[in-house]
Amino acid sequence: MQQLHARGICALAVKTVFYDTLPDEVIAFCEKNGLLVLYSLAETELTQPATAIAKLLRSYDWSAADFTIGVSTCQPTHSSLHQIIRESMDANLLAQYQQTDILLYADLGIYRQLLPLSREAAFQQQLEAVTETLLAYDSRYSSSLLDTLLAYVSNHGEISPTAQQLYQHPNTIRYRIAKAKELLAPLLGPADFYEQISNLLRIYLLQQVETPHEVRFTK
């Protein structure tokens, strides 16, 4: 370990199929020199990664509530490391948005399709054009089209709960949505308005998430 540390390593992974733990003097050396020791999960723990991670954190007297953790899917080989990191980052971002401690990539739902799509230049260009159009109108007329659409999307396209959330009459919400459709028609076209605006604004909300915590990768 002293020789490895001298070569500049920052972490040590222990495959527990060979060793259950490390000698006390090795652990003490790692703690003294700030080396991270990672133990592989047992096969039974892989089916419940969130529980296994919480258990691992407790072993260091840490709480999962102190972190925002994104958990990737299991991949068979190290050649998929780039995918593992990307999935962990995506799960971490959505966990911060949902204000949850641990989120599995497998539980991302529609975001498993939206997040990769959102990294495409064409998607970002369309998102910027849509939000800039709405914000420009809101600024000019002291309106709330963008906030109305955000509430509309968060309420799954239903008028009544959107109106209740914004303390507005349902007809006011209908008028604002109709105005938004009119403004955005050159960008979105006449069909599938809700589907398109829903996908765009879901990503817009994620991009507003601040990241006060250090991103943690797992698996």
Sequence and secondary structure as in RCSB ss.txt:
>XXXX:A:sequence
MQQLHARGICALAVKTVFYDTLPDEVIAFCEKNGLLVLYSLAETELTQPATAIAKLLRSYDWSAADFTIGVSTCQ
PTHSSLHQIIRESMDANLLAQYQQTDILLYADLGIYRQLLPLSREAAFQQQLEAVTETLLAYDSRYSSSLLDTLL
AYVSNHGEISPTAQQLYQHPNTIRYRIAKAKELLAPLLGPADFYEQISNLLRIYLLQQVETPHEVRFTK
>XXXX:A:secstr
 HHHHHTT  EEEE TTT SS  HHHHHHHHHHT EEEE   GGGGGSHHHHHHHHHHHTT  GGG  EEE    
SSGGGHHHHHHHHHHHHHHHHHHT SEEEGGG TTHHHHHHHHTSHHHHHHHHHHHHHHHHHHHHHT  HHHHHH
HHHHTTT HHHHHHHHT  HHHHHHHHHHHHHHHHHHH SS HHHHHHHHHHHHHHHT    S  EEE 
